Amino acid sequence: MALFGRKQKPIVGLDIGSSSVKAVELKKTKEGYELSKVGLEPLSPETVVDGAIIDALSVSDAINRIFEAQKVTNKNVGTSVSGHSVIIKKINLPMLEDDELYDEVYATAGQYIPFDIADVSLDYQVLEPSPAGDAVEVLLVAVKRDKINNYQSALIGRNLSLVDVDAFALQNTYEVNYDPDPDSTDALLNIGASVMNINIVRGGIPLFTRDVSVGGNQYTDALQKELELSFEDAENLKRGQALAGVSDEQKAAVLRSVSEILVLEIQKTLDFFRATAGAAGINHILAAGGAARTPGLLDMLREEFQMQVDELDPFRRITYNPAKFSDEYIQETGSRLAVCVGLGLRSFDLA
C-alpha cells in the first residue's frame, strides 16, 4: 500500500508512538532488502497521548539521539498516523482514465469525509475493478491537516517526505516478509502502547481496518492499580522481569484481565467483518507491536479464535548484518519495529 506521497528519494521510516520513537533505514540488495540503520528511544509518559504529540521538543530530542547514535545522515523521513483524525473509506467509481479518476475522487470525496474537505489531506489507492469491468473499487484515505502539522512540529531540521497510515505500513511489512497467498484472508494486529490497529487483508488488498484505543498502557495501569506499584515497576513487570513481593500468579491474573479486554475488541472487529464480508473467513492472525509480547496474550487469541496466531516478524525476509545488529537485539525489538520497517520500505517502488 502506498499513500500520501510517492517515492522520490530514499527515506528514513520514523514511527512516533506513545512509548517510544523508532527509526529504520533500509537498502535494496540483489536478494531483496537489508536493514541499514535502526534505533529506538523511549518517551516519557504524556509526551505523546492518544496519537497526539504533546511535547514536540522531547520527541525531536529523541529523534536527534537516534540519528546521532546511528549516524543517519538522510534528512528525508516518512511517518504514519492512526486514530480518529484518519478516515478510511472504500468507494466505487466508474472505470476512468487516471486523470479523470483523480478528478472524480476529489470531486466526490466530500460526501464520505466527516470533516471540512479543506481541513484534510486526501489520497487514494485503486484496489480492484468490478467483475463487469465498468467500475473500480477505490480506497480513499483522509487525514486532518492539523494531525500532520502536529507531527511535522517534531521534525525540526528534517523533511517530512510522506505520511502513511499505521495499518498500511504494517501491511507493507507483511507483504514483503510473508508473500501472502492472494486467496488467504489474514488479520494483522499492531498492538502499541495506546492504540491497536487492526487490518484485515486478502493477499495485498485491505478489506477492513479499525483503530481501537486500547494497548500496552492498559496493562501498566492495571498492574500499578491492582498491585500498588510505581510506573517503572509495573512496566518492568509487564515486560517479564521479576519483582520482589509479586508472585507469578498475581501478575498473570492482572495481565489476563486486560488481555480479555483486547481480545473482546478483536472479537467484535472480526465478528463485524464476517457479518459484512459474506463468505470471507479469516485464516491467520499476525500480531506486532510491543504489547503483542505481553505474556499470555497470543495464547489467549489462539484459544479464543481456534486458529493460527503468530507474532509478525518484520525480519523474516529482510536481512541484517549480525556483526552490526545482534540476533538478540533484533529478536527483542523486532515486533516493535514492524510499522517502522513498513515505512522504510516506502523508499522503494512498492505497489
C-alpha positions in Angstrom: 0.0 0.0 0.0 1.3 3.5 -0.9 -0.4 6.7 0.3 0.3 10.4 0.9 3.5 10.8 -1.1 5.1 8.9 -3.9 8.6 7.6 -3.8 11.0 10.3 -4.9 14.2 9.6 -2.8 15.2 7.3 0.0 13.6 8.0 3.3 14.1 7.0 7.0 11.0 5.3 8.4 10.0 7.1 11.6 7.4 5.6 13.9 6.4 8.1 16.7 4.4 6.1 19.3 3.1 6.8 22.8 6.0 5.0 24.5 8.9 5.4 22.1 10.3 6.7 18.8 11.6 4.1 16.3 13.6 4.8 13.2 14.6 2.4 10.4 16.6 2.9 7.2 16.7 0.1 4.6 18.8 -0.6 1.5 18.0 -2.6 -1.6 20.1 -5.7 -2.4 20.1 -8.3 -5.1 18.2 -10.6 -2.8 15.7 -8.1 -1.5 16.1 -5.6 1.3 18.6 -5.2 4.1 18.5 -3.3 7.4 21.0 -0.4 7.2 20.2 1.7 10.4 17.9 1.2 13.3 17.3 3.0 16.6 14.7 3.2 19.4 14.4 5.8 22.0 11.8 5.7 24.9 9.5 8.6 25.6 8.3 9.8 28.9 4.6 9.3 29.7 2.4 12.2 28.5 4.8 13.1 25.7 2.5 11.5 23.1 -1.1 11.0 24.2 -3.7 9.2 22.1 -1.6 9.7 19.0 -1.1 13.5 19.5 2.3 14.9 20.2 2.0 17.0 23.3 5.8 17.7 23.8 7.2 18.2 20.4 10.7 19.2 21.7 11.0 15.9 23.7 10.1 13.9 20.5 12.5 16.0 18.5 15.3 15.3 21.0 14.6 11.6 20.9 14.8 11.6 17.1 18.1 13.5 17.3 19.5 11.0 19.7 18.7 8.1 17.3 20.1 9.9 14.2 23.3 10.9 16.0 23.9 7.4 17.6 23.2 5.6 14.3 25.0 8.2 12.2 21.9 8.7 10.0 22.6 11.5 7.5 19.4 11.3 5.4 17.0 14.1 6.4 14.0 12.8 4.5 11.6 10.9 6.7 8.3 9.2 6.4 5.9 8.7 9.3 2.5 7.3 9.9 -0.7 8.1 11.8 -3.8 6.5 13.1 -6.9 7.2 15.2 -9.9 9.5 14.9 -8.2 12.0 12.7 -7.8 9.3 10.0 -10.7 8.3 7.8 -10.6 5.3 5.5 -13.4 4.5 3.1 -13.9 2.2 0.2 -15.9 3.7 -2.6 -16.9 2.5 -6.0 -16.4 4.8 -9.0 -16.8 4.4 -12.8 -13.9 3.0 -14.7 -12.0 6.0 -15.9 -8.6 7.0 -17.2 -6.1 8.0 -14.4 -6.5 11.8 -14.8 -10.3 11.5 -14.9 -10.3 9.2 -11.9 -8.2 11.7 -9.9 -10.7 14.4 -10.7 -13.6 12.2 -9.8 -12.1 11.1 -6.4 -11.5 14.7 -5.4 -15.0 15.8 -6.6 -16.8 13.1 -4.7 -14.6 12.8 -1.6 -16.5 15.4 0.4 -19.6 13.2 0.8 -17.5 10.5 2.5 -15.4 12.6 4.8 -17.0 13.8 8.1 -14.6 16.8 8.2 -14.4 20.0 6.1 -12.6 18.9 2.9 -10.4 22.0 3.2 -9.1 20.7 6.5 -7.8 17.3 5.3 -5.1 15.8 3.1 -6.6 13.2 0.7 -5.1 10.3 -1.1 -6.4 7.2 -2.7 -5.4 3.7 -4.0 -7.1 1.8 -6.8 -7.9 -1.7 -5.4 -9.9 -3.9 -7.8 -12.1 -3.5 -10.9 -15.6 -4.9 -10.8 -16.2 -8.2 -12.5 -18.1 -6.5 -15.3 -15.1 -4.1 -15.8 -17.3 -1.0 -15.7 -16.4 0.2 -12.2 -13.4 0.3 -9.9 -13.1 0.0 -6.1 -11.0 2.8 -4.6 -9.6 3.1 -1.1 -10.0 6.7 0.0 -7.9 8.0 2.9 -8.2 11.4 4.6 -6.0 12.7 7.4 -6.7 16.0 9.2 -4.1 18.6 8.3 -3.6 19.6 11.9 -2.6 16.0 12.7 0.1 16.1 10.0 1.2 19.6 11.3 1.4 18.1 14.8 3.9 15.5 13.6 5.7 18.0 11.4 6.3 20.1 14.5 8.6 17.4 16.0 10.7 17.1 12.8 13.0 20.1 13.4 15.6 20.2 10.6 14.1 17.2 8.7 11.8 16.9 5.7 8.5 15.1 6.0 8.5 13.3 2.6 5.4 11.2 3.2 2.7 10.3 5.6 1.2 6.8 5.7 -1.3 5.1 7.9 -0.1 2.7 10.6 -2.3 -0.2 9.4 -1.0 0.1 5.9 2.7 0.5 6.9 2.2 -2.8 8.8 0.7 -4.3 5.7 3.8 -3.3 3.7 6.0 -5.3 6.2 3.6 -8.2 6.0 3.6 -8.4 2.2 7.4 -8.2 1.8 8.1 -10.8 4.5 5.2 -13.2 4.0 4.4 -13.1 0.3 0.7 -13.7 1.1 -1.5 -16.1 -0.8 -3.9 -14.0 -2.9 -6.8 -16.2 -1.6 -5.8 -16.1 2.1 -7.5 -13.7 4.5 -5.3 -12.6 7.4 -5.8 -10.3 10.3 -2.9 -8.0 11.1 -2.7 -6.5 14.5 -0.4 -3.7 15.6 -0.8 -3.5 19.4 1.0 -0.4 20.6 1.1 1.4 23.9 -2.2 3.3 23.5 -3.7 2.2 20.1 -4.4 -1.2 18.5 -4.5 -1.1 14.7 -6.5 -3.9 13.1 -6.1 -4.5 9.3 -7.9 -7.5 7.7 -6.3 -8.2 4.3 -6.7 -10.7 1.5 -3.4 -11.1 -0.4 -2.4 -7.4 -0.9 -5.9 -6.0 -0.6 -7.1 -4.4 2.6 -10.6 -5.5 3.4 -11.3 -3.8 6.7 -9.4 -1.5 9.0 -10.1 -0.3 12.5 -8.2 1.5 15.3 -9.1 0.8 18.9 -7.9 2.9 21.8 -6.5 0.0 23.9 -2.9 -1.2 24.2 0.1 -1.8 26.4 -0.6 1.2 28.7 -3.7 -0.6 30.0 -1.5 -3.4 31.3 0.8 -1.0 33.0 -2.1 1.0 34.5 -3.8 -2.2 35.8 -0.6 -3.5 37.4 0.0 -0.1 39.1 -3.5 0.0 40.5 -4.1 -3.7 41.4 -0.6 -4.3 42.9 0.1 -0.8 44.1 3.3 -0.4 42.0 5.2 2.5 40.6 5.0 3.1 36.8 8.6 1.8 36.4 8.0 -1.4 38.4 4.7 -2.0 36.5 6.5 -1.5 33.2 9.3 -3.9 34.1 6.9 -6.5 35.4 4.8 -6.3 32.2 7.9 -6.9 30.2 8.8 -10.1 32.1 11.1 -9.0 34.9 10.6 -10.4 38.3 9.6 -8.1 41.2 10.0 -8.8 44.9 6.7 -9.3 46.6 4.7 -10.0 43.4 4.0 -13.6 42.6 3.7 -15.0 39.1 0.1 -15.8 39.9 -0.7 -12.2 40.9 0.9 -10.9 37.7 -0.8 -13.4 35.5 -4.2 -12.6 36.9 -3.8 -8.9 36.2 -2.4 -9.4 32.7 -5.2 -11.8 31.8 -7.9 -9.3 32.9 -6.5 -6.7 30.4 -5.9 -9.3 27.7 -9.6 -10.2 27.9 -10.4 -6.6 27.0 -8.1 -6.6 24.0 -9.4 -10.0 22.8 -13.0 -8.7 23.2 -12.2 -5.8 20.9 -10.6 -8.1 18.3 -13.6 -10.4 18.6 -16.0 -7.6 17.9 -14.0 -6.4 14.9 -13.8 -9.9 13.4 -17.5 -10.5 14.0 -18.4 -7.3 12.3 -16.1 -8.1 9.4 -17.6 -11.6 9.0 -21.1 -10.1 9.1 -20.4 -7.6 6.4 -18.0 -9.5 4.2 -20.1 -12.5 3.3 -18.2 -15.8 3.0 -14.7 -14.5 3.6 -13.2 -16.3 6.6 -10.0 -15.4 8.4 -7.2 -17.9 8.1 -4.4 -16.4 10.3 -3.7 -13.7 12.9 -0.4 -12.0 12.9 0.4 -9.6 15.8 3.0 -6.9 16.1 3.7 -4.0 18.4 5.3 -4.0 21.9 2.1 -5.2 23.6 2.0 -8.3 21.4 4.8 -9.7 23.6 2.6 -9.5 26.7 2.8 -12.9 28.4 -0.3 -15.0 27.6 -1.9 -12.7 25.0 -1.2 -14.7 21.9 -2.1 -17.9 23.7 -5.5 -16.4 24.6 -6.0 -15.4 21.0 -5.3 -18.9 19.9 -7.7 -20.3 22.5 -10.5 -17.8 21.6 -10.3 -18.0 17.9 -9.1 -21.5 17.3 -6.8 -20.5 14.5 -3.1 -20.0 13.9 -1.8 -16.9 15.7 1.8 -15.8 15.4 4.0 -12.8 16.2 4.6 -10.9 12.9 8.4 -11.0 12.1 9.5 -7.9 10.2 12.9 -9.5 9.5 11.6 -12.8 8.2 12.9 -11.9 4.7 14.6 -8.5 5.3 18.2 -9.4 6.1 20.6 -7.7 8.6 24.3 -8.0 9.3 24.6 -9.9 12.6 28.0 -8.2 13.1 26.2 -4.9 13.1 22.9 -5.9 14.7 22.9 -8.8 17.2 20.3 -11.5 16.8 19.3 -10.8 20.4 18.6 -7.1 19.6 16.6 -7.9 16.5 14.6 -10.6 18.4 14.0 -8.3 21.3 12.9 -5.2 19.3 11.6 -6.8 16.1 7.9 -6.7 17.0 8.1 -3.0 17.9 9.7 -2.2 14.6 7.0 -3.6 12.3 5.4 -0.3 11.4 8.7 1.4 11.1 10.0 -1.2 8.7 6.9 -0.8 6.6 7.7 3.0 6.4 11.3 2.3 5.5 10.0 0.1 2.6 8.3 3.2 1.1 11.8 4.2 -0.2 11.3 1.6 -2.9 8.8 1.1 -5.7 6.2 -0.9 -3.8 2.7 -1.2 -5.3 
